[in-house]
Amino acid sequence: MPPALIIFDCDGVLVDSEPLANRVLAEALADLGLHLTLEETMQQFVGRSVSACEAHIAALTGRPVPAGFTPDWQARTLAAFRAGLEPVPGVRAALDALPYPRCVASSSNPERIALALSLTGLTDYFDGRLFSATQVARSKPAPDLFLFAAHTLGAAPERCVVVEDSRFGAQAGVAAGMRVLGYAPHDSGAALAEAGAVVFADMAELPRLVAGT
């Protein structure tokens, strides 16, 4: 039976934003006296919502996040996007080859999702079907966002395919009862596989994997 809905994460799956966004975050954390490498930042924050990131930062520093930190961090991230954001290699061809309903379900806020898709020329692929963690009570790794997207678009969870690049996202998809494909172009994808995803490294593989062949 073909998928009823393909649910795409945005950052790291559709747009090549993770290095840009996490470099900005590492710099912002250094301003708080928290010095993490880019790799450490990506391991700890990729796939998390802003509120979850704030909670983790507070736990690491032992104090509440300063009032102006998040607006400044978000503004610096969007500026970095405007200066150099690109689509994930091969994602346009993959989208063109997928004849199934699709949407975006991201831990990012709606402004960031919309800007990222606009800057990379991917907006029209999703026809306004954009879902954000700000719309649900619990962010990834809870299944709320994926279940909300599926319910809104009338798709049974067991007939949905999630495309993710983070362990939090993969865990959310599995918890939602959906088939999860984990995009890992730069490493073995061990964390994604451990979370229950079928791992792939090239977007050219995506149409075949979605079809289950």
C-alpha positions in Angstrom: 0.0 0.0 0.0 1.5 3.4 -0.9 2.2 6.0 1.8 -0.7 8.3 2.6 1.7 11.1 3.7 5.4 11.8 3.7 6.3 14.0 6.7 9.6 15.8 6.2 11.7 17.5 8.9 13.1 20.8 7.6 16.6 21.5 9.0 19.1 19.0 7.7 16.6 17.2 5.6 15.2 19.8 3.2 17.7 22.6 3.8 21.4 22.3 4.7 21.0 24.5 7.8 22.5 22.4 10.6 26.1 23.6 10.2 25.0 27.2 9.9 22.5 27.2 12.7 24.7 25.3 15.1 27.7 27.5 14.4 25.6 30.5 15.4 24.3 28.7 18.5 27.9 27.7 19.5 28.9 31.3 19.3 25.9 32.4 21.3 26.6 29.8 24.0 30.2 31.0 24.2 28.8 34.5 25.1 27.2 32.8 28.1 30.5 31.2 29.1 29.5 27.8 27.7 32.1 26.6 25.3 31.0 23.7 23.1 32.5 22.5 19.8 30.3 22.5 16.7 30.1 18.7 16.9 29.0 18.9 20.6 26.5 21.5 19.8 25.0 19.5 17.0 24.9 16.3 19.2 23.0 18.1 22.0 20.7 20.5 20.2 19.8 19.2 16.7 16.2 18.2 16.4 15.1 20.1 19.6 12.6 22.9 19.8 13.6 26.4 21.0 12.0 25.8 24.3 13.7 22.5 24.7 17.0 24.1 23.8 16.5 26.8 26.4 15.8 24.2 29.0 19.0 22.3 28.1 21.1 25.5 28.1 19.7 26.3 31.6 20.6 22.9 32.8 24.2 23.2 31.4 24.8 26.6 32.8 23.0 26.2 36.1 21.0 29.4 35.6 18.0 30.6 33.6 18.6 31.7 30.1 19.0 35.5 30.0 15.9 37.4 28.7 17.6 38.7 25.5 19.4 35.5 24.6 16.8 33.7 22.5 15.7 36.7 20.4 19.3 37.5 19.6 20.2 33.9 18.8 17.2 33.5 16.5 18.0 36.8 14.7 21.6 35.8 14.2 20.4 32.4 12.8 18.0 34.0 10.3 20.8 36.4 9.2 23.1 33.4 8.6 20.3 31.7 6.6 19.9 34.8 4.4 23.6 34.9 3.8 24.2 31.3 2.8 21.4 28.8 3.2 21.2 26.1 0.5 18.9 23.1 -0.1 20.1 19.7 0.8 21.9 18.2 -2.2 19.6 16.2 -4.4 16.4 17.1 -2.4 14.6 18.8 -5.3 15.1 15.8 -7.6 13.9 13.5 -4.8 10.8 15.6 -4.2 10.0 15.7 -7.9 10.2 11.9 -7.9 7.8 11.4 -5.0 4.1 11.3 -6.1 2.6 11.2 -2.6 1.1 13.9 -0.4 3.7 15.6 1.7 4.2 18.1 4.5 6.8 19.6 6.8 6.8 19.0 10.5 9.7 20.8 12.2 10.9 21.7 15.7 11.6 25.2 14.3 9.2 28.1 14.7 6.9 29.0 11.7 8.9 32.0 10.7 12.2 30.1 10.4 10.5 27.2 8.5 8.9 29.6 6.0 12.1 31.6 5.5 14.3 28.5 5.0 11.9 27.0 2.4 11.6 30.4 0.6 15.4 31.0 0.5 16.0 27.6 -1.0 13.1 27.6 -3.5 11.3 24.7 -1.8 8.1 26.5 -0.7 5.9 25.3 -3.6 6.6 21.7 -2.9 4.5 21.8 0.3 1.6 24.1 -0.6 1.3 25.6 2.8 1.4 22.3 4.6 3.8 23.4 7.3 3.7 22.3 10.9 5.7 23.6 13.8 6.5 22.3 17.4 4.9 25.6 18.6 1.5 24.1 17.7 1.7 21.1 20.1 2.2 20.6 23.8 5.3 18.4 23.5 8.2 18.7 21.1 10.3 15.9 19.6 11.1 13.2 20.8 7.4 13.1 21.8 5.1 12.0 18.9 2.7 15.0 19.2 3.9 17.0 16.2 3.8 14.1 13.7 0.5 12.9 15.0 -0.9 16.4 14.7 0.3 16.7 11.1 -1.2 13.3 10.2 -4.5 14.0 11.9 -4.8 17.5 10.3 -4.1 16.0 6.8 -6.3 12.9 7.3 -3.6 10.3 7.2 -3.4 7.2 9.4 -0.1 7.2 11.3 0.7 3.7 10.1 0.5 4.9 6.5 2.9 7.9 7.1 6.6 8.0 6.4 8.8 10.3 8.4 12.1 11.7 6.9 14.4 12.9 9.7 18.0 13.6 10.4 18.1 13.7 14.2 17.7 11.0 16.9 15.0 13.1 18.6 13.0 13.2 15.4 13.5 9.5 14.7 12.3 8.7 18.2 9.2 10.9 17.7 8.4 9.2 14.4 8.7 5.7 15.9 6.6 6.7 18.9 3.9 8.0 16.5 3.8 4.5 14.9 5.2 5.7 11.6 7.9 4.3 9.3 11.1 6.5 9.8 13.8 7.1 7.2 17.0 8.6 8.7 19.1 10.9 6.5 22.8 10.7 7.6 25.1 12.0 4.8 28.1 12.7 7.1 28.3 9.7 9.4 27.2 6.2 9.9 23.8 7.2 11.3 24.2 5.0 14.3 22.0 7.2 16.5 19.3 7.2 13.9 19.4 3.5 13.5 19.4 3.0 17.3 16.2 5.1 17.4 14.5 2.9 14.9 15.1 4.6 11.5 16.2 3.0 8.2 19.3 5.0 7.5 20.3 6.4 4.1 23.1 8.8 3.0 22.0 10.1 -0.5 18.7 11.8 -1.3 18.7 9.8 -4.6 17.8 6.8 -2.5 14.7 8.4 -0.9 12.1 7.7 -3.6 12.9 3.9 -3.5 12.9 3.8 0.3 9.6 5.7 0.6 8.1 3.2 -1.8 9.4 0.4 0.3 11.4 -1.2 -2.5 
